[in-house]
């Protein structure tokens, strides 16, 4: 029960667009990220988060390659807030949304839990998503209505027999309401909880059944754009803390309640909302 279910109908079912995006992400990661892993200098941005030369070089390289695949604007995490909003509001034909290194703190400190996250967004919704961890060489990918993949094999998720009390959760405590965070820290309703610091991978690990439950108090567009699609394409479930419609949440600060199965999702959501 510890591994995802992979079918053998994989790569043949992918579109040329998804295959090209996967190839671009892998190439950029090999050229711009891994040679700098644990070797790059870093600096703090105005919000306190880290940024490195690898983030900037990866964003620039991805922008060039992705626009050669589909020539729409690129909204990258390392842009300013003003640029983010301008691109989001003006991109009539869609846009690429990228986080060049999701989990930069992990990347800087040598923790092998970080990823490149890329989504193609049309009319406000992700239609293609790719999340790649270059250390583990795991490529999660999905297309709207066409399923999700892990390293080219169809990812169907995992059917778990665990109860809510036996479930493993991924919880980011620092952005939650203090009452919910305190109860989760002192008396959690599930068996155990983790947080590894890379939202895009958190979504994918939930899609693969490595986590049963997921909770985050507020994510940016590039944190969820690819991962939420990958989860939905494995029949996982997600909503916001405030609303059942995940897509109705604030684009720039969207909370997440998610689970790999409907039963666990309903129990998780009800527990959180009654605190």
Backbone torsions as a table, in degrees:
resi	resn	phi	psi	omega
1	UNK	NA	2.3	-173.4
2	UNK	-94.9	-0.9	-178.1
3	UNK	-124.4	151.2	177.9
4	UNK	-69.7	159.9	177.2
5	UNK	-90.1	122.1	-179.6
6	UNK	-114.1	128.1	175.3
7	UNK	-93.1	171.4	-178.5
8	UNK	-103.1	23.2	-179.8
9	UNK	-101.1	18.6	-168.4
10	UNK	-51.3	-105.0	-165.0
11	UNK	-53.6	-33.8	-179.0
12	UNK	-60.0	-25.1	-179.3
13	UNK	-87.0	-5.3	-179.1
14	UNK	-81.5	145.6	174.0
15	UNK	-75.0	162.5	175.7
16	UNK	-61.6	-33.8	179.2
17	UNK	-64.2	-45.1	179.5
18	UNK	-66.5	-42.2	178.9
19	UNK	-61.0	-41.9	-180.0
20	UNK	-66.4	-38.5	178.8
21	UNK	-65.5	-44.1	177.3
22	UNK	-58.5	-46.4	-179.6
23	UNK	-62.2	-41.0	-179.8
24	UNK	-64.6	-43.7	-179.1
25	UNK	-64.2	-43.7	-179.8
26	UNK	-64.2	-40.9	-179.6
27	UNK	-65.4	-45.9	-179.7
28	UNK	-64.0	-40.7	178.7
29	UNK	-61.4	-40.8	-179.5
30	UNK	-68.6	-36.2	-175.4
31	UNK	-86.9	-34.9	-171.2
32	UNK	-109.7	-29.2	-173.7
33	UNK	-96.7	-58.2	-171.4
34	UNK	-63.7	-34.6	175.5
35	UNK	-63.5	-19.2	-178.8
36	UNK	-102.0	-2.2	-175.5
37	UNK	-60.0	122.1	-179.6
38	UNK	66.1	12.4	-177.6
39	UNK	-123.4	-7.3	-168.0
40	UNK	-95.9	143.8	173.3
41	UNK	-73.3	156.3	-177.9
42	UNK	-139.0	163.2	178.6
43	UNK	-143.3	162.6	-179.4
44	UNK	-98.3	136.0	175.0
45	UNK	-83.0	176.6	-175.9
46	UNK	-63.9	-25.7	179.3
47	UNK	-89.1	4.2	177.6
48	UNK	93.3	-11.5	179.9
49	UNK	-78.2	162.6	-177.3
50	UNK	-88.5	151.2	171.6
51	UNK	-140.5	141.0	-180.0
52	UNK	-127.2	169.0	173.3
53	UNK	-60.1	-30.1	179.3
54	UNK	-66.2	-39.8	176.3
55	UNK	-59.0	-47.7	-175.7
56	UNK	-68.8	-42.9	179.5
57	UNK	-65.9	-39.4	179.6
58	UNK	-66.8	-42.6	178.7
59	UNK	-61.7	-43.2	179.8
60	UNK	-64.5	-43.6	-179.1
61	UNK	-67.8	-41.0	177.7
62	UNK	-63.7	-40.4	179.3
63	UNK	-57.8	-46.6	-179.9
64	UNK	-62.8	-46.6	-174.9
65	UNK	-71.6	-42.0	-178.5
66	UNK	-67.3	-38.1	178.8
67	UNK	-70.6	-21.5	173.3
68	UNK	-75.6	-20.5	177.6
69	UNK	-87.6	-46.8	177.3
70	UNK	-144.7	112.5	-169.2
71	UNK	-84.3	75.1	173.6
72	UNK	-125.2	165.3	-179.3
73	UNK	-59.8	154.5	177.2
74	UNK	-113.6	125.2	175.6
75	UNK	-105.1	110.4	-176.0
76	UNK	-111.8	147.7	-177.6
77	UNK	-56.5	-34.1	-174.7
78	UNK	-82.2	8.8	173.0
79	UNK	-84.1	168.8	177.8
80	UNK	-76.7	162.5	177.1
81	UNK	-58.5	-38.4	179.7
82	UNK	-64.3	-42.5	177.6
83	UNK	-64.1	-41.6	178.1
84	UNK	-54.9	-50.9	-175.1
85	UNK	-69.7	-37.1	179.0
86	UNK	-64.2	-45.4	179.8
87	UNK	-65.3	-44.6	-178.5
88	UNK	-59.3	-40.8	-175.7
89	UNK	-80.4	-24.4	-172.8
90	UNK	-104.7	-9.7	-175.0
91	UNK	-79.3	90.9	-174.9
92	UNK	-73.4	-32.8	-176.0
93	UNK	-98.7	12.3	-178.1
94	UNK	104.5	176.7	-179.4
95	UNK	-156.4	157.5	168.0
96	UNK	-90.3	133.9	174.9
97	UNK	-115.9	121.3	-173.8
98	UNK	-131.1	141.7	164.8
99	UNK	-115.8	107.0	-172.7
100	UNK	-62.1	-40.2	172.5
101	UNK	-139.8	100.5	175.0
102	UNK	-84.6	117.3	-173.2
103	UNK	100.2	43.7	-177.6
104	UNK	-60.7	-36.7	178.3
105	UNK	-61.2	-41.1	176.1
106	UNK	-63.1	-44.5	179.0
107	UNK	-56.9	-46.4	-177.9
108	UNK	-65.8	-38.2	-174.6
109	UNK	-92.8	3.8	175.7
110	UNK	82.9	17.3	176.5
111	UNK	-88.1	124.2	-170.6
112	UNK	-81.3	40.9	179.2
113	UNK	-126.4	80.4	176.4
114	UNK	-151.9	165.7	-173.1
115	UNK	-157.2	158.7	165.6
116	UNK	-91.8	130.8	179.7
117	UNK	-122.3	127.3	-178.4
118	UNK	-135.3	132.2	175.0
119	UNK	-135.1	143.4	169.6
120	UNK	-100.6	120.5	-174.1
121	UNK	-113.2	129.0	175.8
122	UNK	-128.9	131.4	-179.3
123	UNK	51.7	40.4	174.5
124	UNK	81.9	1.4	-177.7
125	UNK	-128.0	142.5	178.4
126	UNK	-72.5	131.8	177.0
127	UNK	-112.7	-12.4	178.6
128	UNK	-151.0	139.1	179.0
129	UNK	-145.1	140.1	178.7
130	UNK	-135.8	130.9	175.3
131	UNK	-131.5	122.5	-172.9
132	UNK	-128.7	122.9	171.7
133	UNK	-97.4	107.7	-174.6
134	UNK	-74.0	-15.1	177.6
135	UNK	-76.7	-49.1	178.6
136	UNK	-84.0	-9.5	-176.0
137	UNK	56.1	44.3	176.4
138	UNK	-106.8	121.8	-179.2
139	UNK	-112.0	107.4	173.2
140	UNK	-93.6	138.6	-177.4
141	UNK	-152.5	154.1	178.4
142	UNK	-157.6	155.1	169.9
143	UNK	-129.4	142.3	-177.6
144	UNK	-58.9	122.6	178.3
145	UNK	79.3	1.5	-176.2
146	UNK	-123.0	5.6	175.7
147	UNK	92.6	176.5	-178.6
148	UNK	-122.4	160.1	-173.7
149	UNK	-136.7	149.7	168.5
150	UNK	-126.5	115.0	-176.4
151	UNK	49.9	43.8	172.8
152	UNK	86.0	-8.7	178.3
153	UNK	-102.2	142.2	-177.7
154	UNK	-60.4	128.4	-177.9
155	UNK	-101.6	111.6	-177.5
156	UNK	-98.8	-0.6	-175.8
157	UNK	81.6	-177.5	-178.8
158	UNK	-125.3	134.0	175.1
159	UNK	-84.5	117.0	-177.7
160	UNK	-105.7	145.0	176.2
161	UNK	-99.6	4.2	-177.9
162	UNK	-71.4	144.1	174.4
163	UNK	-81.6	172.8	178.3
164	UNK	-57.7	-41.9	-179.4
165	UNK	-68.4	-21.0	179.7
166	UNK	-94.4	-3.5	-170.4
167	UNK	-73.4	151.9	173.8
168	UNK	-103.0	125.8	-175.4
169	UNK	-114.2	148.4	168.1
170	UNK	-106.7	117.3	-173.4
171	UNK	-130.8	124.3	171.9
172	UNK	-95.6	103.8	-172.8
173	UNK	-75.0	-30.0	-165.9
174	UNK	-70.5	-19.1	-178.9
175	UNK	-106.0	9.1	-177.8
176	UNK	-92.3	160.3	169.4
177	UNK	-53.8	139.3	-173.2
178	UNK	-61.4	-33.5	179.6
179	UNK	-67.2	-44.8	178.5
180	UNK	-64.5	-44.6	-178.7
181	UNK	-61.3	-41.8	-179.5
182	UNK	-64.4	-43.8	-179.3
183	UNK	-67.3	-37.7	177.7
184	UNK	-66.1	-37.2	-179.7
185	UNK	-72.6	-37.6	-173.9
186	UNK	-92.3	-42.2	-173.8
187	UNK	-142.9	68.1	-177.3
188	UNK	-66.4	149.6	-178.6
189	UNK	-83.1	-9.5	-177.5
190	UNK	-111.7	178.3	-173.6
191	UNK	-69.7	-41.6	-174.8
192	UNK	-162.6	161.7	179.7
193	UNK	-143.6	153.4	-177.4
194	UNK	-138.3	162.7	164.4
195	UNK	-152.4	123.8	-172.9
196	UNK	-111.4	-7.0	168.8
197	UNK	89.1	26.7	173.8
198	UNK	-146.6	99.3	-170.5
199	UNK	-59.3	-40.5	-177.4
200	UNK	-61.5	-39.8	177.0
201	UNK	-71.5	-33.2	177.0
202	UNK	-57.5	-44.9	176.8
203	UNK	-58.9	-46.1	-176.3
204	UNK	-68.1	-38.0	178.0
205	UNK	-66.4	-33.7	174.3
206	UNK	-68.5	-41.9	177.3
207	UNK	-60.5	-35.8	-178.9
208	UNK	-84.9	-2.1	179.5
209	UNK	80.8	10.3	177.4
210	UNK	-74.9	-33.7	165.8
211	UNK	-110.7	143.8	174.9
212	UNK	-88.7	-33.0	-173.7
213	UNK	-132.2	153.4	178.3
214	UNK	-143.7	139.9	178.9
215	UNK	-146.9	130.1	179.0
216	UNK	-145.5	137.2	-174.5
217	UNK	-81.8	-17.1	-179.7
218	UNK	179.7	111.3	-178.4
219	UNK	-114.2	149.2	172.5
220	UNK	-80.1	166.0	-178.1
221	UNK	-52.3	-45.6	-176.3
222	UNK	-72.9	-13.5	176.6
223	UNK	-75.6	-33.2	-173.6
224	UNK	-115.7	-13.2	-170.0
225	UNK	-56.9	-45.0	179.1
226	UNK	-85.7	-46.2	-174.2
227	UNK	-63.8	-40.3	-179.8
228	UNK	-63.7	-37.2	176.8
229	UNK	-65.1	-43.1	-179.7
230	UNK	-61.5	-42.5	177.2
231	UNK	-63.3	-45.8	-177.4
232	UNK	-63.9	-31.9	-179.4
233	UNK	-79.1	-4.1	171.1
234	UNK	-108.4	17.7	179.9
235	UNK	64.0	30.1	169.7
236	UNK	-82.3	175.8	-173.8
237	UNK	-130.1	143.0	179.1
238	UNK	-151.2	147.4	171.6
239	UNK	-150.4	179.6	173.0
240	UNK	-96.0	163.1	175.5
241	UNK	-61.1	-35.1	-173.5
242	UNK	-89.9	-22.5	-173.9
243	UNK	-148.6	150.0	179.1
244	UNK	-73.5	-21.9	-179.7
245	UNK	-91.0	103.7	-177.8
246	UNK	-58.7	-37.1	-177.1
247	UNK	-71.2	-11.1	-179.8
248	UNK	-88.3	-6.1	-179.8
249	UNK	-70.6	164.4	177.6
250	UNK	-58.0	124.5	-177.9
251	UNK	-55.0	-37.7	-170.6
252	UNK	-98.4	-5.6	-179.7
253	UNK	-154.9	69.8	-170.4
254	UNK	-100.9	120.4	177.5
255	UNK	-77.0	160.2	-173.8
256	UNK	-136.5	126.9	161.7
257	UNK	-119.7	124.1	-177.2
258	UNK	-145.6	159.0	177.8
259	UNK	-157.8	160.2	-176.8
260	UNK	-84.5	-11.5	178.0
261	UNK	-139.9	157.6	-176.3
262	UNK	-66.4	-41.6	-178.6
263	UNK	-62.1	-48.7	178.5
264	UNK	-64.1	-37.8	179.8
265	UNK	-60.1	-47.8	-178.6
266	UNK	-63.6	-41.8	178.7
267	UNK	-66.4	-42.2	179.7
268	UNK	-63.5	-48.9	180.0
269	UNK	-60.7	-45.1	-178.6
270	UNK	-65.2	-38.8	178.7
271	UNK	-63.4	-45.9	-178.3
272	UNK	-64.2	-42.7	-174.7
273	UNK	-76.8	-12.9	178.2
274	UNK	-99.6	6.1	177.5
275	UNK	-76.7	NA	NA
